[in-house]
C-alpha cells in the first residue's frame, strides 16, 4: 500500500498527495462553494507540491480571480466544462493513452456535463470521441455514431442524458462494452431536477449499464478511466 501522505493547508484543507499513486486518479479540487481565498490557498499549495492542479465547477469569474496566482503556470480552461487545469511551466501532460472513451449527449443542453466528463477524461490520459444531440427523439441519429464507436474500438461509453433518460438503456442494448449513464438536471417540471432521469436509468433493463449521480460528469470520467485500465490490463495478460 502506498504511504499515506497528507498536505495540510492551514486548518482549511488536507490534500491527499498519494491519491494518484494509490487510486490512479489525482486529488481534484471542487470549486463550487469555496471562497476565492480558500481556492487560492489550495491551488498555491498543490502547485507548489505537485506542480499541477485540476479544478472542477469553477466559474469564469473565479477563474479570472485566480489567474494572478497562476501567472507562473500553463493554464487550460474549458468554458463548457467549467473546469481548469494548471501545470507548472515545463511540466507536460502525460500523453500515454490509457484507453478510448466515447461521450454521447442526448441533447445539446446536456453538453456542459459531457464537456466536464471529456475534460477530466483527457486529463486522466484517455482519448475522447464525442457525439452530441443523438437522443431517442430522433433515434436514427444514433446509428452512424454506433458505427464510429465500433471503428474507434472504444473501451467504454459515457451517455449523458436528461428528460426521461432513455438513451443509456438504448445504447447499452446495442454494444458489447460497458456503458456509464450520467443523468442530468435538464428537463421540464416532472424531471424533478434530474431525479426522474436518475431513477429511469437505475430502473433500466439493459445489462451492462452503470449510473453515476445527477450532473456528475467528473465521476463518469473517473469510472471510465478505471474501466479502460482494467481492460488494458486484461488485454495485456496471458
C-alpha angles and dihedrals in degrees: 000000000000118000111265105239122177128186112207118212099201108285090318107082144358110214118209101225097181098047094106093050091045102039105016093244125088125231106278124198119230103215102192115097095016120116117238096250089051091051090046094053093047094046093048091050095048094047091049094049103034105014092232139068132184120201126189129196092024115158120223089246092055090045091055091049091051097047095087088059090051098051091115094049136073107246131200121185127180114206094201094046094039086218132132137195122191123189130188107255110272094025106118128207113257103257095190104120111226094187144305127277128186118215118201130185125203092209140007091253088064093060098096091060092044089049090055089051093048094046093052093042091056091048088053091056102263129135108233129206117185135202119183133199100013099134128150094263085080102018094173087073089071097061099079089043091057090052092049092050091051090049090050090049092225117199094215142351129231113204117195116196142156131184107052093346097227100143099080091055091050093049093045089056092056107044139059097220130081116279123209116202120209113192114206132204090239113122147076125292098289088057085076094208093306099315092110090051092047094050091046092055092045089052093053118135091205111106119225095041121127121185132209128197126288113293091355102144090150093057091049091053092051092049090047090055092051090050091050093048092050090049092049092050092049092049090050095049122095 
